[in-house]
């Protein structure tokens, strides 16, 4: 019982550390934390080191099959299955990243893509698109639904998402269902807030697209419009 309490206390401290600063975890620490979800009452630090020594790297562990994993001391069926599932998810993620290598280097390309994204939408939605240094899309996320374009929460969420994914630049968009692609005073104020927020974070804000049916309009993200 005493050992269980010690392990549980250590696990809880690791979880808190990860929430606060997971980016700076060593690989063996990440693996140790992950193993706590399949190994309930044993020291996972030792198992993490054994796995890394046996397979050479985290990628090697995720690529190993069930029999190879369960032959390792301390690794059972549940842990082997967890590693296999994460490995498959990782491979699918990599495949999806490679699918769209389009360079979105013009308003027209982005506008045409957004028309497709908003096609059939009956409620107003707000999205963010992220780009790398070559202006290839590296992220797309819905920020909110309904009348969201004037809220500080949306601006904060957009900037945090872009910063987390190390985006070089970003585009914000929302639709006017049943309306026209023309900015309102609220849209202009929203854009001003976005310009300021992205500038403070050192992320290029390329523009705010408004989409309606088969039309779009872009408010320039780089300069004020009067």
LUMTOR-503425 format. One line per field, with one value per residue: x, y, z of N, C-alpha, C in turn; residue number from 1. Coordinates in pm, 1 decimal, m for minus. Example, Ala and Ser with C-alpha at 12.3 -4.5 7.8 and 13.67 -1.06 7.14 Angstrom:
<pts>
n.x	[1319.0,1285.0]
n.y	[m569.0,m225.0]
n.z	[780.0,708.0]
ca.x	[1230.0,1367.0]
ca.y	[m450.0,m106.0]
ca.z	[780.0,714.0]
c.x	[1320.0,1290.0]
c.y	[m330.0,3.0]
c.z	[780.0,787.0]
rofi	[1,2]
</pts>
This chain:
<pts>
n.x	[82.6,196.5,389.5,219.9,97.8,319.5,387.9,152.6,151.7,382.6,305.4,93.6,228.5,385.4,187.6,87.3,316.2,343.1,113.6,174.8,425.3,479.1,615.0,886.4,949.9,1155.5,1207.9,1192.8,1052.0,803.0,720.0,715.8,505.1,293.6,273.8,157.2,m110.9,m170.8,m43.6,m124.8,m30.2,252.1,601.7,661.7,876.0,1109.2,1022.3,985.1,1249.8,1359.3,1213.5,1294.0,1565.9,1556.0,1419.9,1533.0,1430.6,1152.1,991.7,1067.2,951.7,678.4,655.5,691.1,567.3,291.2,383.3,658.7,660.5,529.6,717.5,892.2,1008.0,768.6,579.0,257.0,m38.0,m221.2,m61.0,95.1,m105.1,m189.5,41.5,50.6,m190.7,m146.0,74.0,m42.0,m223.5,m40.3,89.8,m123.4,m174.6,59.9,30.6,m198.3,m101.1,65.6,m99.1,m223.7,m42.7,m70.3,10.8,m100.5,m97.4,m235.3,m515.2,m729.6,m701.9,m733.7,m986.5,m1149.8,m1119.8,m1238.6,m1504.1,m1589.4,m1562.1,m1757.4,m1988.5,m2330.2,m2365.1,m2577.1,m2573.1,m2391.0,m2042.8,m1708.3,m1372.7,m1023.1,m731.4,m410.4,m71.1,247.9,592.6,608.2,360.6,183.9,m95.7,m120.5,m292.6,m637.0,m922.5,m1233.7,m1351.0,m1575.3,m1936.6,m2236.6,m2316.1,m2021.7,m1815.1,m1736.3,m1622.7,m1387.0,m1293.9,m1284.3,m1081.2,m861.9,m853.2,m792.3,m534.5,m387.9,m409.3,m271.9,m17.3,52.3,76.2,291.2,265.0,341.3,187.6,m157.6,m508.6,m830.4,m1172.9,m1524.8,m1873.1,m2157.4,m2449.3,m2702.5,m2671.0,m2474.1,m2137.5,m2012.0,m1844.1,m1945.3,m1980.3,m1916.0,m1764.0,m1539.4,m1438.0,m1376.0,m1172.2,m978.2,m912.9,m800.8,m575.8,m416.4,m374.4,m242.9,m16.6,115.0,196.8,379.2,302.7,212.3,m74.3,m281.3,m535.3,m895.3,m1151.3,m1470.6,m1745.1,m2004.4,m2246.6,m2144.7,m1944.7,m1685.5,m1515.6,m1224.8,m1089.5,m809.8,m539.2,m299.3,m295.7,m458.7,m801.1,m989.5]
n.y	[m121.6,122.5,158.7,188.4,432.6,599.3,573.6,675.1,938.3,1033.1,1003.6,1185.9,1425.1,1426.1,1449.8,1704.8,1854.5,1806.5,1931.7,2193.7,2233.8,2057.6,2055.8,2055.5,1808.1,1516.8,1245.4,991.4,1058.2,1137.0,894.6,740.2,869.1,819.8,541.0,509.5,498.9,247.9,75.2,19.6,m4.5,m4.5,87.2,291.9,415.8,259.3,66.5,229.7,306.1,54.2,m15.7,187.1,130.6,m123.0,m87.3,136.4,396.4,627.2,615.2,363.5,201.4,248.6,134.8,m131.8,m471.5,m650.6,m893.0,m847.6,m635.9,m740.4,m919.9,m785.0,m713.6,m635.0,m538.1,m580.1,m716.3,m502.0,m269.8,m310.3,m300.3,m33.6,105.7,18.2,123.3,402.0,422.8,363.9,576.7,788.0,736.3,772.9,1041.4,1158.4,1086.9,1234.6,1492.6,1506.5,1503.2,1746.1,1966.3,2206.8,2534.6,2814.2,3090.2,3313.4,3541.1,3447.6,3165.0,3096.0,3202.9,3048.1,2796.7,2840.4,2895.2,2639.6,2515.0,2640.3,2581.7,2506.9,2563.2,2674.4,2824.9,3093.8,3067.2,3066.5,3043.1,2947.5,2952.7,2815.7,2875.2,2764.8,2872.3,2860.7,2907.5,2692.5,2505.6,2437.2,2400.7,2397.8,2519.8,2531.2,2814.2,2909.2,2922.3,3068.9,3409.5,3519.9,3687.9,3917.9,3874.0,3868.5,3627.6,3458.6,3579.7,3545.3,3262.9,3207.4,3321.2,3177.5,2918.7,2946.5,3014.8,2789.4,2597.4,2687.0,2857.9,3048.8,3235.3,3349.3,3315.9,3442.7,3351.4,3395.0,3321.8,3462.2,3354.5,3327.6,3594.0,3871.5,3901.6,4116.2,4335.9,4414.8,4677.9,4559.4,4341.9,4479.4,4589.6,4356.4,4257.7,4456.1,4401.0,4147.0,4205.0,4350.5,4159.2,3941.3,4073.7,4138.7,3886.0,3820.4,3693.5,3665.0,3820.4,3755.5,3815.5,3870.7,3681.9,3703.4,3510.5,3436.1,3245.2,3190.8,3374.9,3593.8,3814.6,3994.0,4137.4,4323.7,4200.7,4312.2,4586.9,4888.4,4966.1,5227.3]
n.z	[0.0,78.2,m123.1,m343.2,m283.8,m298.0,m572.5,m688.1,m598.9,m726.7,m994.3,m1011.5,m970.7,m1201.2,m1398.7,m1345.2,m1394.3,m1666.9,m1772.8,m1713.0,m1837.4,m2056.7,m2298.3,m2251.9,m2153.3,m2125.9,m2360.2,m2237.8,m2010.3,m2110.3,m2216.0,m1982.3,m1844.6,m2023.5,m2003.5,m1755.7,m1796.3,m1880.4,m1715.9,m1409.4,m1132.9,m1097.7,m1107.8,m1369.0,m1478.4,m1497.4,m1682.4,m1906.6,m1967.2,m2028.1,m2258.5,m2438.7,m2456.7,m2571.9,m2821.3,m2927.3,m2988.9,m2954.1,m3182.5,m3271.1,m3076.5,m3122.5,m3369.3,m3331.8,m3319.9,m3160.8,m3042.5,m3017.3,m2837.0,m2607.2,m2526.3,m2376.2,m2050.8,m1808.1,m1981.2,m2086.9,m2256.9,m2265.4,m2256.7,m2486.8,m2683.4,m2651.1,m2740.1,m3005.6,m3108.5,m3078.5,m3245.5,m3496.4,m3518.9,m3530.3,m3773.0,m3949.7,m3908.6,m4010.1,m4278.9,m4347.7,m4325.5,m4541.1,m4757.0,m4854.1,m5014.1,m5124.3,m5224.2,m5080.0,m5199.4,m5281.0,m5270.8,m5417.5,m5428.9,m5158.1,m5111.7,m5285.9,m5169.4,m4918.2,m4988.8,m5059.9,m4811.1,m4656.5,m4783.1,m4788.4,m4518.9,m4264.4,m4042.1,m3888.9,m3887.9,m3757.6,m3859.0,m3845.8,m4046.1,m4078.0,m4181.6,m4316.3,m4367.0,m4643.2,m4722.6,m4711.1,m4599.1,m4257.5,m4054.1,m3953.9,m3807.1,m3633.5,m3475.4,m3351.2,m3331.6,m3451.5,m3365.7,m3345.2,m3405.9,m3269.3,m3026.3,m2756.9,m2669.9,m2893.3,m3041.4,m2868.6,m2859.6,m3127.2,m3161.7,m2970.8,m3075.3,m3319.8,m3227.2,m3076.6,m3276.7,m3412.1,m3633.1,m3925.6,m4052.9,m4056.9,m4136.8,m4091.1,m4106.4,m4174.2,m4225.3,m4401.4,m4384.9,m4623.1,m4677.7,m4795.6,m4918.8,m4760.4,m4545.0,m4210.7,m3962.8,m3722.6,m3813.3,m3904.5,m3668.0,m3533.1,m3699.2,m3657.6,m3390.9,m3422.4,m3582.3,m3402.5,m3195.9,m3325.9,m3419.5,m3182.0,m3103.4,m3293.9,m3527.1,m3864.6,m3987.1,m4234.6,m4334.9,m4314.4,m4411.9,m4556.4,m4629.4,m4856.0,m4996.2,m5321.2,m5317.9,m5197.2,m4970.4,m4879.0,m4591.1,m4552.0,m4369.2,m4304.9,m4313.3,m4201.0,m4272.8,m4388.8]
ca.x	[0.0,284.6,447.5,115.1,81.8,437.3,374.5,41.4,196.6,477.1,228.6,16.6,324.5,422.4,75.1,84.5,430.9,315.3,15.1,240.1,543.9,502.1,703.7,1024.5,968.4,1242.4,1131.7,1163.8,949.9,675.8,684.5,681.4,371.3,198.8,259.2,73.2,m250.1,m190.7,18.1,m186.2,27.0,394.5,691.7,669.9,1003.2,1198.1,970.7,1012.0,1391.8,1380.3,1157.5,1379.9,1690.8,1528.0,1377.6,1619.5,1368.0,1006.5,937.4,1089.6,850.7,548.2,657.3,704.7,439.2,243.6,469.0,785.9,638.0,496.0,835.4,968.9,970.4,678.6,484.3,150.4,m121.7,m282.9,40.8,130.2,m216.1,m183.1,149.4,10.0,m294.3,m81.5,155.3,m129.5,m272.0,71.9,110.4,m233.9,m154.1,164.1,m26.8,m290.6,m21.3,129.0,m199.6,m245.4,78.7,m104.2,63.5,m209.3,m23.2,m316.7,m650.1,m822.6,m692.2,m793.1,m1129.1,m1216.8,m1122.4,m1334.7,m1638.9,m1621.0,m1572.3,m1881.2,m2102.7,m2437.9,m2374.5,m2693.2,m2541.9,m2264.2,m1928.8,m1580.3,m1262.4,m887.5,m641.4,m270.7,20.9,391.1,667.3,584.0,215.9,106.8,m183.0,m75.1,m395.8,m769.2,m999.1,m1352.0,m1334.5,m1703.7,m2057.6,m2331.2,m2260.0,m1901.0,m1705.1,m1702.1,m1585.2,m1244.7,m1262.8,m1249.4,m949.2,m762.3,m843.2,m725.1,m391.8,m329.0,m401.8,m164.8,110.7,77.7,114.7,408.5,228.6,407.1,80.8,m293.2,m624.6,m956.8,m1287.5,m1657.7,m1970.2,m2283.3,m2549.8,m2816.8,m2642.4,m2378.0,m2000.1,m1979.3,m1814.6,m2023.1,m1896.7,m1869.4,m1656.2,m1421.3,m1382.8,m1318.4,m1046.4,m882.8,m868.0,m714.6,m448.9,m339.2,m338.2,m141.7,105.5,180.7,253.8,477.4,247.7,153.0,m219.1,m297.6,m663.9,m1022.4,m1238.0,m1614.7,m1794.5,m2149.7,m2279.2,m2028.0,m1869.3,m1608.0,m1450.6,m1119.2,m1041.1,m664.4,m490.1,m171.2,m306.7,m590.4,m888.8,m1074.5]
ca.y	[0.0,238.8,176.6,240.1,574.7,668.2,579.9,763.4,1075.4,1065.3,1017.5,1310.3,1534.3,1424.4,1502.5,1849.3,1909.2,1800.5,2035.6,2323.9,2250.4,1930.5,2072.4,2033.6,1672.0,1426.4,1137.2,884.9,1107.4,1128.4,753.0,700.0,921.4,746.3,405.1,507.5,475.4,104.9,0.9,93.0,m4.5,m34.0,195.1,292.0,475.6,149.3,7.9,325.6,294.7,m77.3,m8.2,272.8,58.8,m238.1,m48.5,244.2,528.6,626.1,566.2,220.4,139.2,257.9,51.9,m272.5,m542.9,m693.1,m997.5,m786.2,m552.9,m821.3,m996.1,m696.8,m722.9,m530.7,m497.2,m677.0,m696.0,m368.7,m171.3,m332.8,m249.1,112.6,150.3,m8.9,219.1,532.9,414.2,373.4,715.1,872.2,714.6,836.3,1185.9,1193.7,1075.3,1345.2,1614.3,1504.6,1503.1,1877.7,2047.2,2324.1,2662.9,2912.4,3215.2,3421.6,3555.5,3366.2,3024.6,3084.4,3230.8,2932.3,2689.5,2874.7,2878.6,2497.1,2482.4,2695.5,2541.6,2438.9,2604.8,2760.2,2910.5,3163.4,2999.8,3136.0,2947.7,2997.7,2873.6,2842.9,2848.0,2763.5,2976.7,2851.6,2930.9,2568.4,2500.6,2346.6,2389.9,2454.6,2495.7,2613.7,2892.7,2930.5,2913.3,3173.3,3544.2,3508.8,3766.2,4036.5,3835.6,3860.0,3485.8,3405.8,3634.1,3478.0,3124.1,3207.7,3349.0,3064.4,2805.4,2975.7,3010.7,2649.5,2520.4,2754.3,2908.0,3170.7,3330.7,3298.8,3380.1,3420.8,3361.0,3359.6,3328.4,3535.3,3267.4,3397.8,3736.0,3907.8,3904.9,4256.3,4349.3,4503.8,4752.4,4459.7,4267.7,4565.4,4597.5,4224.7,4253.1,4541.9,4326.6,4039.0,4264.7,4384.5,4037.4,3866.0,4155.0,4124.5,3751.5,3802.7,3605.5,3742.2,3807.2,3785.6,3875.6,3822.3,3652.7,3692.1,3425.0,3427.5,3168.1,3167.3,3500.1,3621.5,3945.8,3988.9,4258.1,4308.8,4184.9,4380.6,4733.3,4939.2,5012.3,5338.2]
ca.z	[0.0,83.8,m256.0,m431.6,m253.3,m351.5,m718.9,m725.1,m576.5,m833.5,m1118.9,m1005.9,m991.2,m1343.1,m1476.2,m1324.1,m1467.1,m1810.7,m1801.8,m1702.1,m1922.1,m2124.3,m2414.3,m2212.0,m2102.0,m2200.5,m2423.1,m2141.8,m1917.9,m2182.0,m2223.4,m1845.8,m1816.8,m2107.9,m1951.4,m1635.1,m1835.1,m1907.5,m1605.7,m1297.9,m998.4,m1095.5,m1147.9,m1515.4,m1519.9,m1536.4,m1806.8,m2014.3,m2003.5,m2090.8,m2393.5,m2521.5,m2481.2,m2659.3,m2956.5,m2976.3,m2993.8,m2938.3,m3309.5,m3275.3,m2990.5,m3188.7,m3489.8,m3292.6,m3318.4,m3029.5,m2987.4,m2977.6,m2718.4,m2489.6,m2485.0,m2288.3,m1909.6,m1758.9,m2086.0,m2111.3,m2374.8,m2264.3,m2294.7,m2627.4,m2763.6,m2644.6,m2827.3,m3144.6,m3146.6,m3094.1,m3366.1,m3614.2,m3524.5,m3573.1,m3916.4,m4022.4,m3899.1,m4106.5,m4413.0,m4372.0,m4342.2,m4672.8,m4863.5,m4913.7,m5018.1,m5203.9,m5177.4,m5082.5,m5210.0,m5336.4,m5214.8,m5496.4,m5386.0,m5025.2,m5125.6,m5346.3,m5069.7,m4813.6,m5044.2,m5046.3,m4668.2,m4599.6,m4865.8,m4717.8,m4378.9,m4240.3,m3929.0,m3900.3,m3825.7,m3769.0,m3868.4,m3865.3,m4128.9,m4046.6,m4292.1,m4286.9,m4436.2,m4787.4,m4733.0,m4717.4,m4481.8,m4151.4,m3952.0,m3983.7,m3684.8,m3609.2,m3353.0,m3285.9,m3412.9,m3411.8,m3378.3,m3264.4,m3459.8,m3192.6,m2891.9,m2724.5,m2652.4,m3024.7,m3076.5,m2785.5,m2904.6,m3257.8,m3143.6,m2897.6,m3168.1,m3414.9,m3155.1,m3039.0,m3395.2,m3469.0,m3765.9,m3972.3,m4082.2,m4032.4,m4199.0,m4021.7,m4197.4,m4125.7,m4333.9,m4387.2,m4447.5,m4679.8,m4691.5,m4899.2,m4870.1,m4737.0,m4401.9,m4125.5,m3867.8,m3626.4,m3879.1,m3909.9,m3531.5,m3507.8,m3773.5,m3586.3,m3273.6,m3469.2,m3624.9,m3283.2,m3122.8,m3400.5,m3423.6,m3052.0,m3094.5,m3399.5,m3630.8,m3973.3,m4005.8,m4377.0,m4368.4,m4260.9,m4525.6,m4534.3,m4737.0,m4871.4,m5116.1,m5406.6,m5322.2,m5077.0,m4961.4,m4778.5,m4524.1,m4544.9,m4232.0,m4285.7,m4302.9,m4158.6,m4379.8,m4341.0]
c.x	[85.8,345.3,346.1,96.6,197.8,425.1,266.0,79.3,290.9,403.9,152.8,107.9,367.2,311.9,66.5,199.0,404.9,217.1,81.9,352.0,578.8,599.9,848.5,1047.5,1070.0,1156.5,1096.2,1058.7,811.8,627.5,643.3,539.8,265.7,170.8,172.1,m72.8,m276.4,m129.9,m23.8,m106.0,174.5,473.4,709.6,800.2,1098.4,1153.4,998.6,1156.5,1421.9,1331.6,1247.0,1512.5,1668.2,1501.7,1449.5,1562.6,1218.0,940.9,953.4,988.5,715.6,540.1,663.7,568.5,408.1,337.7,602.8,769.7,613.9,611.7,924.0,916.5,881.5,574.2,383.2,71.2,m178.6,m183.6,79.4,21.5,m215.2,m77.2,114.1,m94.2,m233.8,4.9,73.5,m184.5,m162.8,95.8,m0.1,m221.6,m51.0,112.3,m115.7,m215.4,37.2,28.9,m211.4,m118.5,55.7,m43.0,m47.8,m149.8,m102.7,m453.2,m747.6,m820.9,m759.3,m943.6,m1205.7,m1226.2,m1229.7,m1479.0,m1682.2,m1644.6,m1706.7,m2007.0,m2205.1,m2452.7,m2491.3,m2675.7,m2406.8,m2156.6,m1803.1,m1468.3,m1128.4,m811.8,m498.9,m181.7,165.4,460.1,651.2,436.1,138.3,27.2,m133.0,m178.1,m525.2,m859.6,m1120.6,m1336.3,m1465.1,m1818.0,m2159.7,m2267.0,m2137.4,m1795.2,m1668.3,m1646.9,m1433.6,m1201.5,m1218.0,m1110.2,m840.1,m742.5,m767.3,m574.9,m322.7,m310.3,m285.7,m28.0,149.2,128.2,229.5,382.8,307.9,303.0,m55.5,m396.1,m746.7,m1069.3,m1416.7,m1756.6,m2089.9,m2391.8,m2670.3,m2795.1,m2549.1,m2239.0,m1952.8,m1955.8,m1906.9,m1927.1,m1837.2,m1754.5,m1526.6,m1356.0,m1314.2,m1182.0,m939.9,m825.2,m772.4,m577.9,m358.8,m287.5,m228.2,m9.3,184.8,250.5,356.9,434.0,182.7,2.8,m250.5,m431.8,m781.4,m1117.6,m1383.4,m1672.5,m1946.8,m2180.0,m2151.4,m1940.0,m1790.1,m1548.0,m1343.5,m1086.5,m891.6,m618.2,m365.0,m183.9,m449.1,m669.2,m983.8,m1179.6]
c.y	[126.4,267.3,233.6,389.8,656.1,684.5,677.7,909.4,1121.8,1088.5,1149.4,1430.7,1542.8,1483.5,1654.1,1916.8,1913.7,1909.9,2172.6,2342.6,2121.0,1938.8,2038.2,1897.0,1597.7,1312.9,1028.3,927.9,1102.1,983.8,700.0,744.6,845.2,607.0,398.4,478.3,328.7,16.6,69.5,100.8,m45.0,87.7,190.6,353.1,368.1,87.4,98.4,314.7,161.7,m74.7,73.2,204.4,m53.9,m193.7,75.2,383.9,514.7,572.9,415.0,144.3,136.6,171.1,m97.8,m340.9,m593.6,m794.4,m940.4,m707.7,m637.3,m910.3,m914.9,m707.9,m605.1,m484.7,m609.2,m643.3,m554.7,m261.6,m185.5,m279.4,m96.3,165.9,130.5,90.8,357.3,534.5,428.5,514.7,809.6,858.8,780.3,988.5,1232.0,1187.4,1194.7,1476.0,1623.6,1518.2,1638.0,1960.4,2168.9,2447.8,2766.6,3053.0,3328.5,3424.9,3462.7,3220.1,3004.0,3104.3,3112.7,2816.8,2716.6,2864.2,2733.1,2460.1,2526.8,2654.9,2463.5,2476.5,2702.5,2852.3,2978.1,3086.8,3082.3,3033.3,3020.8,2899.8,2914.3,2802.2,2843.9,2872.4,2975.6,2869.2,2804.6,2557.1,2395.6,2333.7,2456.1,2419.9,2587.4,2683.8,2914.3,2924.4,3012.0,3309.5,3553.0,3613.4,3890.1,4001.7,3827.9,3713.5,3425.1,3452.4,3562.7,3333.0,3114.5,3225.3,3233.3,2943.0,2824.8,2964.9,2866.6,2568.4,2585.4,2804.0,3034.2,3278.1,3264.9,3381.0,3344.5,3431.8,3338.2,3381.0,3414.9,3451.2,3347.8,3546.5,3762.8,3916.9,4048.2,4276.3,4448.6,4582.2,4657.7,4377.5,4348.9,4576.3,4466.6,4213.0,4338.1,4470.1,4214.1,4092.1,4289.5,4259.3,3959.5,3942.0,4139.4,3989.0,3723.7,3707.6,3691.5,3714.8,3852.1,3847.5,3806.6,3805.5,3640.8,3620.1,3422.7,3361.1,3141.2,3290.9,3515.0,3761.8,3934.9,4127.0,4237.0,4301.3,4263.4,4531.1,4772.2,4982.8,5118.3,5374.0]
c.z	[0.0,m52.1,m354.6,m409.3,m309.1,m502.8,m761.2,m706.7,m685.0,m965.3,m1123.0,m1027.0,m1137.7,m1429.6,m1465.1,m1399.4,m1616.7,m1851.9,m1804.6,m1804.7,m1995.8,m2239.6,m2379.7,m2146.0,m2188.8,m2256.9,m2322.7,m2039.5,m1981.8,m2187.3,m2086.0,m1810.5,m1896.6,m2050.9,m1825.8,m1668.6,m1872.4,m1799.0,m1475.7,m1168.8,m994.5,m1138.7,m1299.6,m1567.1,m1571.7,m1668.5,m1925.6,m2061.2,m2073.2,m2235.7,m2486.6,m2553.4,m2582.0,m2803.6,m3010.5,m2975.7,m2970.6,m3065.6,m3321.0,m3191.7,m3060.9,m3313.6,m3458.0,m3292.2,m3177.8,m2964.9,m2939.1,m2847.9,m2594.2,m2444.8,m2390.1,m2145.1,m1869.7,m1858.4,m2111.0,m2236.1,m2381.2,m2308.4,m2441.1,m2720.3,m2766.6,m2740.0,m2974.7,m3193.6,m3169.4,m3219.5,m3492.6,m3629.9,m3574.4,m3722.8,m3999.0,m4020.9,m4000.4,m4249.1,m4445.6,m4392.2,m4481.7,m4786.5,m4933.1,m4903.5,m5107.0,m5141.3,m5193.1,m5082.2,m5274.6,m5268.7,m5285.2,m5451.5,m5250.8,m5033.0,m5182.3,m5247.0,m4964.0,m4862.9,m5031.4,m4900.1,m4609.8,m4677.2,m4783.1,m4571.4,m4361.3,m4121.3,m3951.5,m3823.6,m3848.6,m3765.4,m3878.4,m3953.8,m4094.5,m4163.5,m4244.0,m4368.1,m4587.2,m4820.3,m4767.9,m4587.9,m4382.3,m4039.2,m3996.2,m3866.8,m3678.5,m3475.2,m3278.8,m3385.2,m3360.1,m3431.7,m3287.6,m3299.4,m3379.3,m3054.5,m2874.3,m2709.2,m2784.8,m3065.7,m2997.7,m2830.7,m3036.1,m3242.2,m3071.7,m2989.0,m3266.6,m3348.6,m3121.4,m3157.0,m3472.6,m3611.6,m3799.2,m4000.3,m4063.0,m4108.4,m4115.4,m4123.6,m4121.6,m4239.8,m4297.4,m4455.0,m4498.0,m4700.2,m4807.2,m4836.0,m4855.8,m4587.4,m4331.3,m4036.4,m3763.2,m3684.7,m3881.9,m3771.6,m3493.8,m3575.0,m3706.0,m3464.1,m3310.7,m3511.9,m3504.3,m3213.5,m3195.3,m3407.3,m3293.7,m3038.1,m3204.4,m3508.9,m3738.5,m3983.4,m4147.4,m4411.8,m4303.8,m4379.0,m4480.5,m4655.8,m4737.4,m5004.8,m5197.2,m5419.2,m5192.3,m5085.5,m4853.2,m4723.6,m4500.9,m4399.4,m4202.0,m4265.6,m4262.9,m4282.2,m4322.5,m4447.1]
rofi	[1,2,3,4,5,6,7,8,9,10,11,12,13,14,15,16,17,18,19,20,21,22,23,24,25,26,27,28,29,30,31,32,33,34,35,36,37,38,39,40,41,42,43,44,45,46,47,48,49,50,51,52,53,54,55,56,57,58,59,60,61,62,63,64,65,66,67,68,69,70,71,72,73,74,75,76,77,78,79,80,81,82,83,84,85,86,87,88,89,90,91,92,93,94,95,96,97,98,99,100,101,102,103,104,105,106,107,108,109,110,111,112,113,114,115,116,117,118,119,120,121,122,123,124,125,126,127,128,129,130,131,132,133,134,135,136,137,138,139,140,141,142,143,144,145,146,147,148,149,150,151,152,153,154,155,156,157,158,159,160,161,162,163,164,165,166,167,168,169,170,171,172,173,174,175,176,177,178,179,180,181,182,183,184,185,186,187,188,189,190,191,192,193,194,195,196,197,198,199,200,201,202,203,204,205,206,207,208,209,210,211,212,213,214,215,216,217,218,219,220,221,222,223,224,225,226]
</pts>
